[in-house]
Amino acid sequence: MHNDLLSGFNETEEEKEKRRQTILSNIAGVAAVYDYLQRQLNILENYELTEATFNNPNWAYNQARILGEKRVLTKALKTLQFSKGIKQ
């Protein structure tokens, strides 16, 4: 399991293990969230820049927003990727 889900809290090892077990007991839900985020990332990756896109004076801001969203989705997917290796 990715450490981001278990770190950053002032907890004992016992409390961390309890959280880990809680997450693993809900693995089907975690996997569903992973799949949803993956679909959203695919939509952004398949976004086509057309000539009309560049006619909009705000095209650079739109591109920056897309890149930012892709970065956030990629980080979230990396954190949740453990869910794909566990049988549901």
C-alpha positions as CSV (number, residue, x, y, z in Angstrom):
1,M,0.0,0.0,0.0
2,H,1.3,3.4,-0.9
3,N,2.7,5.2,2.1
4,D,0.8,8.5,1.4
5,L,-2.3,6.8,2.8
6,L,-0.6,5.9,6.0
7,S,1.8,8.8,6.7
8,G,1.4,12.3,7.9
9,F,-0.7,11.4,10.9
10,N,0.4,11.4,14.6
11,E,-0.6,7.8,15.2
12,T,0.8,4.8,16.8
13,E,1.7,1.8,14.7
14,E,-1.5,0.1,15.9
15,E,-3.6,3.0,14.7
16,K,-1.8,2.9,11.3
17,E,-2.5,-0.8,11.0
18,K,-6.2,-0.2,11.8
19,R,-6.4,2.4,9.1
20,R,-4.6,0.0,6.7
21,Q,-7.1,-2.7,7.5
22,T,-10.0,-0.3,7.0
23,I,-8.8,0.6,3.6
24,L,-8.2,-3.0,2.6
25,S,-11.6,-4.0,3.8
26,N,-13.1,-1.5,1.3
27,I,-10.9,-2.5,-1.6
28,A,-13.8,-2.7,-4.1
29,G,-14.7,0.9,-3.4
30,V,-11.0,2.0,-3.7
31,A,-10.8,0.1,-7.0
32,A,-13.9,1.8,-8.3
33,V,-12.5,5.2,-7.4
34,Y,-9.2,4.2,-9.2
35,D,-11.1,3.3,-12.3
36,Y,-13.0,6.5,-12.3
37,L,-9.9,8.6,-11.9
38,Q,-8.2,6.6,-14.7
39,R,-11.2,7.4,-17.1
40,Q,-10.9,11.1,-16.2
41,L,-7.2,11.0,-17.0
42,N,-7.8,9.3,-20.3
43,I,-10.3,12.0,-21.2
44,L,-7.7,14.7,-20.6
45,E,-5.0,12.8,-22.4
46,N,-7.2,12.4,-25.5
47,Y,-8.2,16.1,-25.5
48,E,-7.3,17.5,-28.9
49,L,-5.9,20.9,-29.5
50,T,-7.5,22.1,-32.7
51,E,-6.9,25.3,-34.6
52,A,-10.1,26.7,-33.0
53,T,-8.5,26.1,-29.6
54,F,-5.7,28.5,-30.4
55,N,-8.1,31.2,-31.7
56,N,-9.3,31.5,-28.1
57,P,-7.1,34.1,-26.3
58,N,-7.3,32.0,-23.1
59,W,-6.0,28.8,-24.8
60,A,-2.7,28.9,-22.7
61,Y,-4.7,29.0,-19.4
62,N,-6.9,26.1,-20.6
63,Q,-3.8,24.1,-21.4
64,A,-2.2,24.9,-18.0
65,R,-5.4,23.8,-16.3
66,I,-5.4,20.5,-18.2
67,L,-1.8,19.9,-17.3
68,G,-2.5,20.6,-13.7
69,E,-5.5,18.3,-13.6
70,K,-3.4,15.5,-15.2
71,R,-0.7,16.0,-12.6
72,V,-3.2,15.6,-9.7
73,L,-4.9,12.6,-11.3
74,T,-1.6,10.9,-11.9
75,K,-0.6,11.4,-8.3
76,A,-3.9,10.1,-7.0
77,L,-3.7,7.1,-9.2
78,K,-0.2,6.3,-8.0
79,T,-1.4,6.4,-4.5
80,L,-4.3,4.1,-5.2
81,Q,-2.6,1.7,-7.6
82,F,-2.2,-0.9,-4.9
83,S,-6.0,-1.6,-5.3
84,K,-5.4,-3.1,-8.7
85,G,-3.2,-5.8,-7.4
86,I,-5.6,-7.1,-4.7
87,K,-8.4,-9.6,-5.5
88,Q,-11.8,-8.2,-4.8
